Amino acid sequence: MSRRMSPHRRPLRRNLGISAGLATVALALAACSGGGSGSAGARPKDALRLAISSEMPTLDPQTVYQYEGNQVLTAVYEGLLSYSSDSTDEIVPMLAKSYKLSDDGLTYTFALRDDVTFAGGRAMTSADVKASFERLAAAGVESQMAYMVAGVAKYQTPDEHTFVVRLKAPSSSFLSLVASPFGPKVIDSTVLEENKADNALEYLKTHTAGTGPYQLGSMTAGQEYDLTRRDDYWGEEPSFATVTVKVISDVATQLLQLEGGDLDIVTGQPVATLQQFAKDGDYQVQQFPTLQKANLHVKTSGTLSDMKLREALRDSIDRKTLVSQVWGDYAKVSGQMYPAGMVADGTATDTWQTATGNLATLAQGKTITLGYIAGRTADQQASEALQAQWTDAGATVELVAVQGNDIYGLSGSLDTAPDLLFETAYPDSAHPDTWARLFWYSDLTKGNGALNYLAGGTPAADRYIDRGAAATDETVAEKAYGAAGDAIHNDISYITLADIDDAFIMSKDLTGAGHWLPLSVTLDLRTLKRS
Amino acid sequence: MTGFARQFGIRLASMAGVLPVLTFVVEEIQRQLPSDPARVLAGRTASPQALAAARERLGLDEPLITHYVGYLGRLLSGDLGTSVSTRRPVADDIATYLPATLELVLVAALLALVGGLLLGVVGARDGLTGGLVRVVSVAGASAASFLLAIVLLLVFYRDLGWFPAGGRGDTADGPTGMTLLDSLLHGDPGGFLDAVRHVVLPAVVLALGPAVAIGRVLRASLREVMAADFVRSARAKGAGWWLTVWRHGLRNAAGPALSMAGLQVSIMFGGSVVVESLFSWPGLGRYLSTAIAASDLAAITGVVLVLGVAYVLLNFLVDTLQLLIDPRLRESE
């Protein structure tokens, strides 16, 4: 494995009075070293260094279901369609040049590009696409994204560059899932065939076999992924010859490495840090809209079974102050039940006139519990701010820290669940079904409402959601999802608070950053350049 | 060696007793938590069928005792279950991350022992130097590892550029997974120095607290021994302070310090969680913190087991060392 040479070093700034012996040893080590340390000089022209805060369990694009893994995977793998990298909800062609939908809403015919090759040089055909889609649903793969193709009846490959998907029933969200950053990615079918004994799970943990502009050069478990630019990429050649993605869990350490010149981009930083770096001439803070939304799940049984109390609680929330306190300029006050831009303006609205009203009277003698996910600093901060607002309005509110994955068990033990749960959530695509079905669906028996932690929602809203999903007419679908949002708003089993932006601190010489609306903490490496 | 054999037997028995209790407690905690590991494994959008399959695979539909007995059986064959967050066998994960933690803890332990020895011996002496060392000890003991790490990073990484901010550097391919050792085995001095540069800051942070603790115990013990009649006699015969410490003091005062060292090194494994996170050290501590955040109970249980074994083994090692150093203990056995 090659050892990277150290970039420019900063001269000693001050005499720190450290003992001469220690200094000699340390300087000798530094002089003999190859790794970069604390350099704030010129950054390498054709190399990009970024950080992610957690290690990827595997490089398999069909089993990684987390935001940060996509920083590597979106550079290596591609799907048939994609969301536009200008952070809008526009769906654009990728490996498919175009698509057609049959009149009955059941058959999608994708015309594939004929100039796509996998890393290694083999040309992509419809057989690769079919094998990749089928693998997503394979029982042995246990993909968490398998639901995206659960409604598929069959696949056909009439020729090398045509791929046909026949659905069991019309699905207005199917195309958005194909374009989703978490959606089906195309993998070299020869790799899948050669490793079919375990569905290539083991191989794809540490190897890549995609069509993207980069391929994996090397990786060190738990430390970093080194990507190298492909010479035979079908699209425009990206600017950076190499991209290093480092695993650094501590945000303060990330920041130090940015300042030291060992990183070019960091994200996930606290608002105060963003504000500080926005004023620093050596850096820029770039902000992008996302589908991340801060919400309150409301338990409509127990203490909050009284609709008037739920309404008084909601009305006493001053969202403008809350957003300012917690997210500063990096979020907007929510105006709709769905993430911003998911449904038409003016539909599924979630607005109220802030007023403490009779909350004190209605909440008298009651203790309301507000849960938040432990370890999420912003969530805790927002919960504390809400607690303060409600306390000022005369209610008694206690905070409860819920361990990360324990939230999945709340709907099964509602008696002990908190009355409210603060959560920052995101859908898999910009289609309203990927939000409403997961968070609001009240009938939990059919696998819907997986994230309806406090069992909210109403049967009427369920029917609207189903109607929207089955609609072949876009207007009908929009109307149905709008009505579902209104039903949940009126039931007050869900309160929306803020639409949260993504923010990246970058060295000032970087330009052309692209960002996908449904994918936080990830940038499009195809367009990024150093000026 | 009768005493040694007896001691070995006691430690083995204690290990055999401690580990099942540990695993049972962790299993019971898993049952009591409201989390659903099956949901974590199958995903937030999993169908009821996929959820049921995941539940069966994890053995969550079995009664506690059945599940626990099955777990112990699998444990004996080296199967620690599957991590729901990495989706890999926990044994494989531990094999991947343990060498990094072992390397860090071993280097930190070495630093702590040397530092503790210096602090203890110099601090035991009356006068300005001894007083200064005592002040430094108190200051060191009160420094939070997080704060110390940040200060070291600011000074030695950002400002001076002497050491990297994190990671282990370029790791050599086997055989131990410990970069320092592997680079030596591969005859790669450049790789060795690179590994040293990467391990220095995290090891210093991890070692400081234990070094101070060991030093304080050694100092107290040494001062007591140095006031004993046989030492005063030795000094009256003209032996210098340092020579007396070396010949008589350390040997007789080392017992409590060794006990403290064993305890502190055991604690280092726990302390590595914070240090590994701050220095992006890809070890078991960071794996554990990720597992806790994800309620990954199989991974947590696996790590707890490893730490339990390490604790028992370390204590065994310390007891054995004490037997070797102090003949009075051998006689009492």
HADDOCK unambig.tbl for C-alpha pairs under 7 A between the chains (distance, minus, plus):
assign (segid A and resid 3 and name CA) (segid B and resid 170 and name CA) 6.84 0.50 0.50
assign (segid A and resid 9 and name CA) (segid B and resid 161 and name CA) 6.61 0.50 0.50
assign (segid A and resid 10 and name CA) (segid B and resid 161 and name CA) 6.87 0.50 0.50
assign (segid A and resid 12 and name CA) (segid B and resid 159 and name CA) 6.88 0.50 0.50
assign (segid A and resid 12 and name CA) (segid B and resid 160 and name CA) 5.52 0.50 0.50
assign (segid A and resid 13 and name CA) (segid B and resid 159 and name CA) 6.64 0.50 0.50
assign (segid A and resid 26 and name CA) (segid B and resid 162 and name CA) 6.19 0.50 0.50
assign (segid A and resid 27 and name CA) (segid B and resid 162 and name CA) 6.34 0.50 0.50
assign (segid A and resid 29 and name CA) (segid B and resid 193 and name CA) 6.33 0.50 0.50
assign (segid A and resid 29 and name CA) (segid B and resid 197 and name CA) 6.38 0.50 0.50
assign (segid A and resid 30 and name CA) (segid B and resid 162 and name CA) 5.21 0.50 0.50
assign (segid A and resid 30 and name CA) (segid B and resid 163 and name CA) 6.70 0.50 0.50
assign (segid A and resid 32 and name CA) (segid B and resid 190 and name CA) 6.97 0.50 0.50
assign (segid A and resid 32 and name CA) (segid B and resid 193 and name CA) 6.84 0.50 0.50
assign (segid A and resid 33 and name CA) (segid B and resid 190 and name CA) 6.97 0.50 0.50
assign (segid A and resid 33 and name CA) (segid B and resid 193 and name CA) 6.50 0.50 0.50
assign (segid A and resid 33 and name CA) (segid B and resid 194 and name CA) 5.35 0.50 0.50
assign (segid A and resid 34 and name CA) (segid B and resid 194 and name CA) 6.71 0.50 0.50
assign (segid A and resid 36 and name CA) (segid B and resid 164 and name CA) 6.44 0.50 0.50
assign (segid A and resid 37 and name CA) (segid B and resid 157 and name CA) 5.88 0.50 0.50
assign (segid A and resid 37 and name CA) (segid B and resid 161 and name CA) 4.94 0.50 0.50
assign (segid A and resid 37 and name CA) (segid B and resid 162 and name CA) 6.56 0.50 0.50
assign (segid A and resid 37 and name CA) (segid B and resid 163 and name CA) 5.81 0.50 0.50
assign (segid A and resid 37 and name CA) (segid B and resid 164 and name CA) 4.52 0.50 0.50
assign (segid A and resid 37 and name CA) (segid B and resid 165 and name CA) 6.79 0.50 0.50
assign (segid A and resid 38 and name CA) (segid B and resid 157 and name CA) 4.83 0.50 0.50
assign (segid A and resid 38 and name CA) (segid B and resid 158 and name CA) 4.32 0.50 0.50
assign (segid A and resid 38 and name CA) (segid B and resid 159 and name CA) 6.67 0.50 0.50
assign (segid A and resid 38 and name CA) (segid B and resid 161 and name CA) 4.33 0.50 0.50
assign (segid A and resid 38 and name CA) (segid B and resid 164 and name CA) 6.98 0.50 0.50
assign (segid A and resid 39 and name CA) (segid B and resid 161 and name CA) 6.60 0.50 0.50
assign (segid A and resid 57 and name CA) (segid B and resid 86 and name CA) 4.45 0.50 0.50
assign (segid A and resid 144 and name CA) (segid B and resid 42 and name CA) 5.89 0.50 0.50
assign (segid A and resid 144 and name CA) (segid B and resid 43 and name CA) 4.79 0.50 0.50
assign (segid A and resid 144 and name CA) (segid B and resid 45 and name CA) 6.72 0.50 0.50
assign (segid A and resid 144 and name CA) (segid B and resid 46 and name CA) 6.43 0.50 0.50
assign (segid A and resid 147 and name CA) (segid B and resid 45 and name CA) 6.78 0.50 0.50
assign (segid A and resid 147 and name CA) (segid B and resid 46 and name CA) 6.97 0.50 0.50
assign (segid A and resid 222 and name CA) (segid B and resid 282 and name CA) 4.84 0.50 0.50
assign (segid A and resid 223 and name CA) (segid B and resid 167 and name CA) 6.04 0.50 0.50
assign (segid A and resid 223 and name CA) (segid B and resid 282 and name CA) 6.22 0.50 0.50
assign (segid A and resid 247 and name CA) (segid B and resid 280 and name CA) 6.86 0.50 0.50
assign (segid A and resid 248 and name CA) (segid B and resid 280 and name CA) 5.04 0.50 0.50
assign (segid A and resid 249 and name CA) (segid B and resid 277 and name CA) 5.85 0.50 0.50
assign (segid A and resid 249 and name CA) (segid B and resid 280 and name CA) 6.36 0.50 0.50
assign (segid A and resid 250 and name CA) (segid B and resid 277 and name CA) 5.98 0.50 0.50
assign (segid A and resid 250 and name CA) (segid B and resid 278 and name CA) 5.51 0.50 0.50
assign (segid A and resid 253 and name CA) (segid B and resid 278 and name CA) 6.32 0.50 0.50
assign (segid A and resid 256 and name CA) (segid B and resid 158 and name CA) 6.80 0.50 0.50
assign (segid A and resid 257 and name CA) (segid B and resid 165 and name CA) 6.65 0.50 0.50
assign (segid A and resid 260 and name CA) (segid B and resid 158 and name CA) 5.36 0.50 0.50
assign (segid A and resid 403 and name CA) (segid B and resid 293 and name CA) 6.89 0.50 0.50
assign (segid A and resid 404 and name CA) (segid B and resid 293 and name CA) 5.76 0.50 0.50
assign (segid A and resid 404 and name CA) (segid B and resid 294 and name CA) 5.69 0.50 0.50
assign (segid A and resid 404 and name CA) (segid B and resid 295 and name CA) 6.68 0.50 0.50
assign (segid A and resid 405 and name CA) (segid B and resid 35 and name CA) 5.70 0.50 0.50
assign (segid A and resid 405 and name CA) (segid B and resid 36 and name CA) 6.98 0.50 0.50
assign (segid A and resid 405 and name CA) (segid B and resid 40 and name CA) 6.77 0.50 0.50
assign (segid A and resid 405 and name CA) (segid B and resid 294 and name CA) 5.76 0.50 0.50
assign (segid A and resid 405 and name CA) (segid B and resid 295 and name CA) 5.80 0.50 0.50
assign (segid A and resid 406 and name CA) (segid B and resid 34 and name CA) 5.46 0.50 0.50
assign (segid A and resid 406 and name CA) (segid B and resid 35 and name CA) 3.59 0.50 0.50
assign (segid A and resid 406 and name CA) (segid B and resid 36 and name CA) 6.46 0.50 0.50
assign (segid A and resid 407 and name CA) (segid B and resid 35 and name CA) 6.67 0.50 0.50
assign (segid A and resid 408 and name CA) (segid B and resid 35 and name CA) 6.24 0.50 0.50
assign (segid A and resid 408 and name CA) (segid B and resid 36 and name CA) 6.09 0.50 0.50
assign (segid A and resid 408 and name CA) (segid B and resid 39 and name CA) 6.82 0.50 0.50
assign (segid A and resid 409 and name CA) (segid B and resid 34 and name CA) 5.29 0.50 0.50
assign (segid A and resid 409 and name CA) (segid B and resid 35 and name CA) 5.07 0.50 0.50
assign (segid A and resid 409 and name CA) (segid B and resid 36 and name CA) 5.55 0.50 0.50
assign (segid A and resid 410 and name CA) (segid B and resid 34 and name CA) 6.93 0.50 0.50
assign (segid A and resid 446 and name CA) (segid B and resid 48 and name CA) 6.81 0.50 0.50
assign (segid A and resid 447 and name CA) (segid B and resid 46 and name CA) 6.82 0.50 0.50
assign (segid A and resid 447 and name CA) (segid B and resid 47 and name CA) 4.75 0.50 0.50
assign (segid A and resid 447 and name CA) (segid B and resid 48 and name CA) 5.29 0.50 0.50
assign (segid A and resid 450 and name CA) (segid B and resid 44 and name CA) 5.97 0.50 0.50
assign (segid A and resid 450 and name CA) (segid B and resid 45 and name CA) 5.88 0.50 0.50
assign (segid A and resid 451 and name CA) (segid B and resid 44 and name CA) 6.82 0.50 0.50
